[in-house]
Amino acid sequence: MTHLEDIPDAPNSGNTELIAALARDLHRLNYTADGVASILGDEASQALDREQPIPSRLRCRELVQEGGDDAALAVVVLAWLLGDTVLEEQLTASLQSVTVDDLLELRLVERCDAGLRTVVDLRPHSSDAGGDLWVTSDLGHRQRAGVLRRDHVLGIGQASLTLAQITMRAPVQSALDLGTGCGIQTFHLLSHARHVTATDISVRALAFTRFNLLLNAPALNIDPGNLEDRVQLVQGNLLEAVAGHAFDLVVSNPPFVITPRTTGDGPDTQYTYRDGGLPGDQIVASLLADLPAILTPGGTAQLLGNWEIAAGTSWEDRVASWVPDHADAWVIQREVVSPSHYAETWLRDSAENRDPEAYEAAFAAYLKDFGSRDVSAIGFGMVWLRNPANGQRSLFRCEEITHAIEQPLGAHLRSAVERSDWLAAHSTDLTHQHLQAADDVTEERHQQPGAEHPGVILLRQGAGLRRTNLMSTELTGFVSASDGELTVGQIIGALAALLDQDDDGFRSGLLDEVRNLVRDGFLNPAS
């Protein structure tokens, strides 16, 4: 592979001392998520979160003009976060450890008639992996004119944040970041993985990732002189890049965007960060089919994806058909959109709406492509896979959860998998186990004024997936009695006697409902 520090139109990661000096300047300026928010104020910060930069730009220009203590940070925000042109003397005055010539050598800025302008997006990122970090990526459509370049390196977006938040952070020896982009998942993996392999089909993406790793080396516990001890960067297309290797954990925000295929498709017609080059949803289908084979026994994978929903068909059946029979899987569909909505979203994502004629032609191609497969909707969601240590599937679940959930979710998902494994281990002796209600569970009752009994009883979760369960009288009684003292069988027996329902059908039905409450996290094994 070409030396990543030599890739044109990407940051130069060849001079580690210079990169460390830049990091010292950024740290001194408090160029962090909190530091930037403190000088922008709430209103401008919230607008920037909505991708509206004007209030932030006006605020920073005001601070620079005033020349106070925050002026130096405001110059850096204008240059690298907002993509403004700044005067050379302004940036020189803001930085102490690096010069403008150093920044030119690092390929972070370029000279223009009006002064200096950034050639990358360099923004602060606050995470549970090292705390305050900095991430470089290509400039977005709000920072530069025209349609995005085809080999655009995406920065920190909502999808990448979602994946980081849902990943289960168990300690592992080996992890794979499949399609690393600017490296954001690798940052998080380094907090709990001894070694990470980061792959991408784009050599520019790997160049950005290498620079980002070195820029944050101390926070990520990386030796800049021995990067390979913690991270290996590999160029290649999806699983082809790691053929013959196995990993304890794989995470991926793959190029899952469904894109119309035309004759002559190739790198010049595809956006590498989102388009895997296969028709329809076959990128996700192939990953669900092939990922279990590169997982160590007990190893897991988590990814995001899209899937097509044809008229009159079940998305659950479609996705389930892709997963090998032996593999565990949990798929949560978070959103469903129409073909028109989908086309609009992704054409705007790449700023193709800036060329009206091309935009209309591309929109029509999307609708024709979906129509050729009778697609009525497109689902988006999250997928968890596991290669069972014993080779036998014990967990398979497809469900739709479109309401607001708690983030980060990874710890809750991990607990849910542990409860599922606990249920599998106690499939024959659940009645002998002790249960208790989860700490975040509350009960809600609805009844008509003057009514003797409630007409509806709901059990609600305040955390995690925030599920709601409609309760029967006997199930409500069971949860009320579940304080860890009595066994499941003892509580069911007492309810059967109390309700005069002492038959096998009542007992087995209630036991099934109890099992579901454990699976969904309303009840936990007693500690």
FENTA-V977457 format. One record per residue. N is the residue number from 1. SS is DSSP state (h for helix, s for strand, l for the rest). PHI is phi as a letter, one per 40 degrees, with the letter a starting at -180 (none if undefined). PSI is psi in radians with two decimals (* if undefined). Layout:
N & SS & PHI & PSI
N & SS & PHI & PSI
//
This chain:
1 & l & none & 2.49
2 & l & d & 2.51
3 & l & d & 2.19
4 & h & c & -0.42
5 & h & c & -0.20
6 & h & b & 0.13
7 & l & c & 2.13
8 & l & c & 2.70
9 & l & f & 0.56
10 & l & a & 2.70
11 & l & d & 2.56
12 & l & c & 1.97
13 & l & b & 0.35
14 & l & c & -0.44
15 & l & b & 1.63
16 & h & c & -0.55
17 & h & c & -0.68
18 & h & c & -0.69
19 & h & c & -0.72
20 & h & c & -0.64
21 & h & c & -0.71
22 & h & c & -0.74
23 & h & c & -0.67
24 & h & c & -0.70
25 & h & c & -0.78
26 & h & c & -0.67
27 & h & c & -0.77
28 & h & c & -0.66
29 & l & c & -0.12
30 & l & g & 0.72
31 & l & c & 1.29
32 & l & b & 2.98
33 & h & d & -0.76
34 & h & c & -0.68
35 & h & c & -0.75
36 & h & c & -0.77
37 & h & c & -0.60
38 & h & c & -0.58
39 & h & c & -0.42
40 & h & c & -0.63
41 & l & g & 2.88
42 & h & c & -0.83
43 & h & c & -0.82
44 & h & c & -0.66
45 & h & c & -0.76
46 & h & c & -0.66
47 & h & c & -0.71
48 & h & c & -0.64
49 & h & c & -0.48
50 & l & c & 0.19
51 & l & g & 0.56
52 & l & b & 1.78
53 & l & c & -0.19
54 & h & d & -0.85
55 & h & d & -0.67
56 & h & c & -0.71
57 & h & c & -0.79
58 & h & c & -0.72
59 & h & c & -0.76
60 & h & c & -0.68
61 & h & c & -0.66
62 & h & c & -0.76
63 & h & c & -0.69
64 & h & c & -0.73
65 & h & c & -0.66
66 & h & c & -0.54
67 & l & g & 0.46
68 & l & c & -2.81
69 & l & c & -0.45
70 & l & c & 0.01
71 & h & c & -0.73
72 & h & c & -0.78
73 & h & c & -0.67
74 & h & c & -0.65
75 & h & c & -0.78
76 & h & c & -0.70
77 & h & c & -0.78
78 & h & d & -0.76
79 & h & c & -0.95
80 & h & b & -0.45
81 & h & c & -0.65
82 & l & b & -0.20
83 & l & g & 0.39
84 & l & c & 2.70
85 & l & c & 2.33
86 & s & b & 2.77
87 & l & c & 2.54
88 & h & d & -0.70
89 & h & c & -0.48
90 & h & c & -0.78
91 & h & c & -0.65
92 & h & c & -0.74
93 & h & c & -0.47
94 & h & c & -0.49
95 & l & b & 2.56
96 & l & b & -0.60
97 & l & c & -0.36
98 & l & b & 2.66
99 & l & b & 3.02
100 & h & c & -0.68
101 & h & c & -0.64
102 & h & c & -0.75
103 & h & c & -0.60
104 & h & c & -0.70
105 & h & c & -0.65
106 & l & c & -0.08
107 & l & f & 0.80
108 & l & b & -0.40
109 & s & b & 2.94
110 & s & a & 2.68
111 & s & c & 2.55
112 & s & a & 3.07
113 & l & d & -0.60
114 & l & c & -0.07
115 & s & i & -2.13
116 & s & b & 2.47
117 & s & b & 2.59
118 & s & c & 2.62
119 & l & b & 0.01
120 & l & b & 2.78
121 & s & c & 2.11
122 & s & b & 1.84
123 & s & b & 2.66
124 & s & c & 2.60
125 & s & b & 2.16
126 & s & c & 2.18
127 & s & a & 2.96
128 & l & c & 0.04
129 & l & b & 1.46
130 & l & g & -0.06
131 & s & g & -2.11
132 & s & c & 2.08
133 & s & b & 2.97
134 & s & b & 2.48
135 & s & b & 2.19
136 & s & c & 2.56
137 & s & a & 3.13
138 & l & c & 2.67
139 & l & c & 2.43
140 & l & c & 3.09
141 & l & c & -0.29
142 & l & c & -0.11
143 & l & b & -0.17
144 & l & a & 2.73
145 & l & c & 2.75
146 & l & g & 3.14
147 & l & c & 2.58
148 & l & c & 2.61
149 & l & c & 2.65
150 & l & c & -0.50
151 & l & b & 0.58
152 & l & d & 2.32
153 & l & c & 1.95
154 & l & c & 2.50
155 & l & c & -2.68
156 & l & c & 1.90
157 & l & b & 3.11
158 & h & c & -0.64
159 & h & c & -0.77
160 & h & c & -0.64
161 & h & c & -0.72
162 & h & d & -0.79
163 & h & c & -0.75
164 & h & c & -0.64
165 & h & c & -0.47
166 & h & c & -0.19
167 & l & c & 2.32
168 & l & c & 2.11
169 & l & c & 0.99
170 & l & c & 2.51
171 & l & c & 2.33
172 & s & b & 2.79
173 & s & c & -0.78
174 & s & b & 2.34
175 & s & b & 2.66
176 & s & b & 2.20
177 & s & b & 1.74
178 & s & c & 1.92
179 & l & g & 1.11
180 & l & c & -0.48
181 & l & g & -2.13
182 & l & c & -0.03
183 & l & g & 0.17
184 & h & c & -0.68
185 & h & c & -0.61
186 & h & c & -0.70
187 & h & d & -0.85
188 & h & c & -0.67
189 & h & c & -0.58
190 & l & c & -0.27
191 & l & c & -0.27
192 & l & a & 0.13
193 & s & b & 2.34
194 & s & c & -0.71
195 & s & a & 2.45
196 & s & b & 2.31
197 & s & b & 2.16
198 & s & b & 2.16
199 & s & b & 2.73
200 & s & a & 2.59
201 & l & c & -0.39
202 & l & c & 2.10
203 & h & c & -0.48
204 & h & c & -0.71
205 & h & c & -0.74
206 & h & c & -0.60
207 & h & c & -0.75
208 & h & c & -0.76
209 & h & c & -0.77
210 & h & c & -0.77
211 & h & c & -0.77
212 & h & c & -0.68
213 & h & c & -0.76
214 & h & c & -0.62
215 & h & c & -0.51
216 & l & b & 0.40
217 & l & d & -0.84
218 & l & c & -0.76
219 & l & c & -0.53
220 & l & c & 0.09
221 & l & f & 0.85
222 & l & b & 2.41
223 & l & c & 1.96
224 & h & d & -0.49
225 & h & c & -0.11
226 & h & a & 0.97
227 & h & d & -0.63
228 & h & c & -0.28
229 & h & c & -0.52
230 & l & b & -0.56
231 & s & b & 2.32
232 & s & b & 2.22
233 & s & b & 2.19
234 & s & b & 2.24
235 & s & c & 2.35
236 & l & i & 2.91
237 & l & c & 1.88
238 & h & f & -2.25
239 & h & c & -0.26
240 & h & c & -0.51
241 & h & c & -0.35
242 & h & b & 0.48
243 & l & d & 2.32
244 & l & g & -0.01
245 & l & b & 2.74
246 & l & b & 2.62
247 & s & b & 2.63
248 & s & c & -0.52
249 & s & a & 2.36
250 & s & b & 2.30
251 & s & b & 2.57
252 & s & a & 2.27
253 & l & b & 1.39
254 & l & c & 2.94
255 & l & c & 1.26
256 & s & c & -0.06
257 & l & c & 2.21
258 & l & c & 2.13
259 & l & b & 2.37
260 & l & d & 2.36
261 & l & c & 2.41
262 & l & b & 2.82
263 & l & c & 2.32
264 & l & g & 0.17
265 & l & d & 2.47
266 & l & a & -2.96
267 & l & d & -0.51
268 & l & c & -0.20
269 & l & b & -0.05
270 & l & b & 2.59
271 & l & c & 1.93
272 & l & c & -0.47
273 & l & c & -0.25
274 & l & b & -0.24
275 & s & b & 1.93
276 & l & c & -0.08
277 & l & g & 0.00
278 & l & b & 2.70
279 & l & c & 2.63
280 & l & f & -2.36
281 & l & b & 0.51
282 & h & c & -0.34
283 & h & c & -0.87
284 & h & c & -0.72
285 & h & d & -0.78
286 & h & c & -0.65
287 & h & c & -0.76
288 & h & c & -0.56
289 & h & c & -0.60
290 & h & b & -0.39
291 & h & c & -0.72
292 & h & d & -0.49
293 & h & c & -0.32
294 & h & b & 0.22
295 & s & c & 2.41
296 & s & c & 2.82
297 & s & d & 2.13
298 & s & g & -0.10
299 & s & c & 2.69
300 & s & b & 2.82
301 & s & b & 2.51
302 & s & b & 2.34
303 & s & a & 2.91
304 & s & b & 2.79
305 & s & a & 2.89
306 & s & b & 2.65
307 & s & a & 2.53
308 & s & c & 2.52
309 & s & b & 1.88
310 & s & c & 2.65
311 & l & d & 2.28
312 & l & g & 0.21
313 & l & b & 2.94
314 & l & b & 2.19
315 & h & c & -0.58
316 & h & c & -0.77
317 & h & c & -0.67
318 & h & c & -0.88
319 & h & c & -0.70
320 & h & c & -0.58
321 & l & c & -0.31
322 & l & c & -0.39
323 & l & c & 2.29
324 & l & d & 2.57
325 & l & d & -0.53
326 & l & c & -0.29
327 & l & c & 2.51
328 & s & c & 2.60
329 & s & a & 2.58
330 & s & a & 2.03
331 & s & b & 2.23
332 & s & b & 2.01
333 & s & c & 2.14
334 & s & b & -0.36
335 & s & a & 2.58
336 & s & b & 2.24
337 & s & b & 2.81
338 & l & c & 2.82
339 & h & d & -0.70
340 & h & c & -0.77
341 & h & c & -0.72
342 & h & c & -0.83
343 & h & c & -0.79
344 & h & c & -0.76
345 & h & d & -0.86
346 & h & c & -0.44
347 & h & c & -0.62
348 & h & c & -0.57
349 & h & d & -0.66
350 & l & c & 0.17
351 & l & g & 0.44
352 & h & c & -0.24
353 & h & c & -0.13
354 & h & c & -0.24
355 & l & b & 1.61
356 & h & d & -0.74
357 & h & c & -0.80
358 & h & c & -0.62
359 & h & c & -0.79
360 & h & c & -0.71
361 & h & c & -0.72
362 & h & c & -0.68
363 & h & c & -0.78
364 & h & c & -0.65
365 & h & c & -0.68
366 & h & d & -0.87
367 & h & c & -0.66
368 & h & c & -0.72
369 & h & c & -0.84
370 & h & c & -0.69
371 & h & c & -0.56
372 & h & c & -0.36
373 & l & b & 0.21
374 & l & f & 0.65
375 & s & c & 2.17
376 & s & b & -0.31
377 & s & a & 2.84
378 & s & b & 2.23
379 & s & c & 2.59
380 & s & b & 2.44
381 & s & a & -2.93
382 & s & b & 2.54
383 & s & b & 2.35
384 & s & b & 2.32
385 & s & b & 2.68
386 & s & a & 2.46
387 & l & c & 1.76
388 & l & d & 2.39
389 & l & c & -0.55
390 & l & c & 0.08
391 & l & g & 0.09
392 & l & b & 2.28
393 & l & c & 2.36
394 & l & b & -0.16
395 & l & a & 2.13
396 & s & a & 2.13
397 & s & a & 2.26
398 & s & b & 2.18
399 & s & a & 2.82
400 & s & b & 2.16
401 & l & b & 1.78
402 & l & b & -0.11
403 & l & c & 2.98
404 & l & c & 2.38
405 & l & b & 2.94
406 & l & c & 2.38
407 & l & b & 2.51
408 & l & c & 2.59
409 & l & b & -0.20
410 & h & d & -0.78
411 & h & c & -0.64
412 & h & c & -0.72
413 & h & c & -0.70
414 & h & c & -0.74
415 & h & c & -0.65
416 & h & c & -0.71
417 & h & c & -0.72
418 & h & c & -0.67
419 & h & c & -0.69
420 & h & c & -0.74
421 & h & c & -0.66
422 & h & c & -0.73
423 & h & c & -0.71
424 & h & c & -0.68
425 & h & c & -0.45
426 & l & b & 0.57
427 & l & c & -0.47
428 & l & b & -0.20
429 & l & b & 0.54
430 & h & c & -0.58
431 & h & c & -0.30
432 & h & c & -0.01
433 & l & c & 2.83
434 & s & b & 2.33
435 & s & b & 2.79
436 & s & a & 2.67
437 & s & c & 2.49
438 & l & c & 2.66
439 & l & c & -0.46
440 & l & c & 0.09
441 & s & c & 2.34
442 & s & b & 2.74
443 & s & b & 2.42
444 & s & b & 2.23
445 & s & b & 2.45
446 & s & b & 2.27
447 & l & a & 2.69
448 & l & c & 2.57
449 & l & d & 2.26
450 & l & g & -0.13
451 & l & c & 2.55
452 & l & c & -0.59
453 & l & b & 2.64
454 & l & c & 2.51
455 & l & c & -0.49
456 & s & b & 2.32
457 & s & b & 2.20
458 & s & b & 2.47
459 & s & b & 2.23
460 & s & b & 2.50
461 & s & c & 2.38
462 & l & c & -0.13
463 & l & b & 3.09
464 & l & g & -2.23
465 & l & c & -0.08
466 & l & f & 0.94
467 & l & c & 2.77
468 & s & b & 2.34
469 & s & b & 2.21
470 & s & c & 2.17
471 & l & b & 2.50
472 & l & c & 2.93
473 & h & c & -0.79
474 & h & c & -0.61
475 & h & c & -0.65
476 & h & d & -0.76
477 & h & c & -0.68
478 & h & c & -0.83
479 & h & c & -0.71
480 & h & c & -0.57
481 & h & c & -0.07
482 & l & c & 1.47
483 & s & b & 0.21
484 & s & g & -0.11
485 & s & c & -0.89
486 & s & c & 2.70
487 & s & c & 2.89
488 & h & d & -0.79
489 & h & c & -0.66
490 & h & c & -0.72
491 & h & c & -0.76
492 & h & c & -0.72
493 & h & c & -0.73
494 & h & c & -0.69
495 & h & c & -0.67
496 & h & c & -0.74
497 & h & c & -0.73
498 & h & c & -0.69
499 & l & c & 0.08
500 & l & f & 0.81
501 & l & b & 0.76
502 & l & c & 1.23
503 & l & b & 2.84
504 & h & c & -0.61
505 & h & c & -0.75
506 & h & c & -0.81
507 & h & c & -0.81
508 & h & c & -0.65
509 & h & c & -0.76
510 & h & c & -0.65
511 & h & c & -0.70
512 & h & c & -0.71
513 & h & c & -0.65
514 & h & c & -0.75
515 & h & d & -0.72
516 & h & c & -0.65
517 & h & c & -0.60
518 & h & c & -0.81
519 & h & d & -0.70
520 & h & c & -0.06
521 & l & g & 0.17
522 & l & c & -0.58
523 & s & b & 2.52
524 & s & b & 2.69
525 & s & d & 2.38
526 & l & c & 2.41
527 & l & c & *
//
